[in-house]
Amino acid sequence: MDIHDVIRKPLFTEKGTALKESANKILIEVDRKANKIEIKTAVEKMFNVKVEGINTVNVKPKKRMRGRIPGRTAASKKAIVTLKKGEKLDFIEGV
């Protein structure tokens, strides 16, 4: 799997911001088929940082209504990437 296929997008949430500031962790949405080893190599190659550990979370789809028509949100997978001490990664710089 190509590294650009593994990492989908960074997640900017309140919990993710708190993790980044307190524990040097970042939240990333990844491909559902990707494993921890693929995620680690993709993050290290794409962002030039050293990764200490990876935790993954499978997000189940939720039921939603569009008027009277029932539907579901898409299932996804999140990765919580712990960076080694001294490493820093800013997705938005200068803001």
PABA-275071 format. One record per residue (C-alpha): residue in three letters; x, y, z. Coordinates in steps of 0.5 Angstrom, whole numbers, plus 500, padded with zeros to 3 digits. Example, Ala and Ser with C-alpha at 12.3 -4.5 7.8 and 13.67 -1.06 7.14 Angstrom:
// PABA-275071
ala525491516
ser527498514
// end
This chain:
// PABA-275071
met500500500
asp503507498
ile504512504
his499517501
asp494512501
val495510508
ile494517511
arg487520509
lys487527513
pro489530520
leu483531525
phe483537528
thr478536534
glu478539542
lys481532544
gly486532539
thr489539540
ala489537548
leu493531546
lys498534542
glu499540547
ser500535553
ala502528551
asn506530544
lys500526540
ile497527534
leu490525531
ile490522524
glu484519520
val487513516
asp485508511
arg481502514
lys485497512
ala492500514
asn495496520
lys500500525
ile506498522
glu504501515
ile501507519
lys508508523
thr512508516
ala507513513
val508518518
glu515517519
lys516518511
met511523510
phe513528516
asn520526517
val519525525
lys520519529
val514515532
glu514512539
gly508508538
ile501508535
asn494507537
thr488505533
val481506533
asn475503529
val470508528
lys463505527
pro458508523
lys452512526
lys445512524
arg442518521
met436521518
arg435525512
gly428527512
arg424521513
ile430517509
pro434513514
gly442512513
arg449512516
thr455515516
ala461512513
ala466508518
ser473510519
lys479509522
lys483514527
ala490513529
ile493516535
val501517534
thr505518539
leu512522537
lys518521540
lys521526545
gly524532542
glu520531536
lys514536533
leu509536528
asp505542526
phe500542521
ile498549521
glu504553522
gly503561523
val496561525
// end
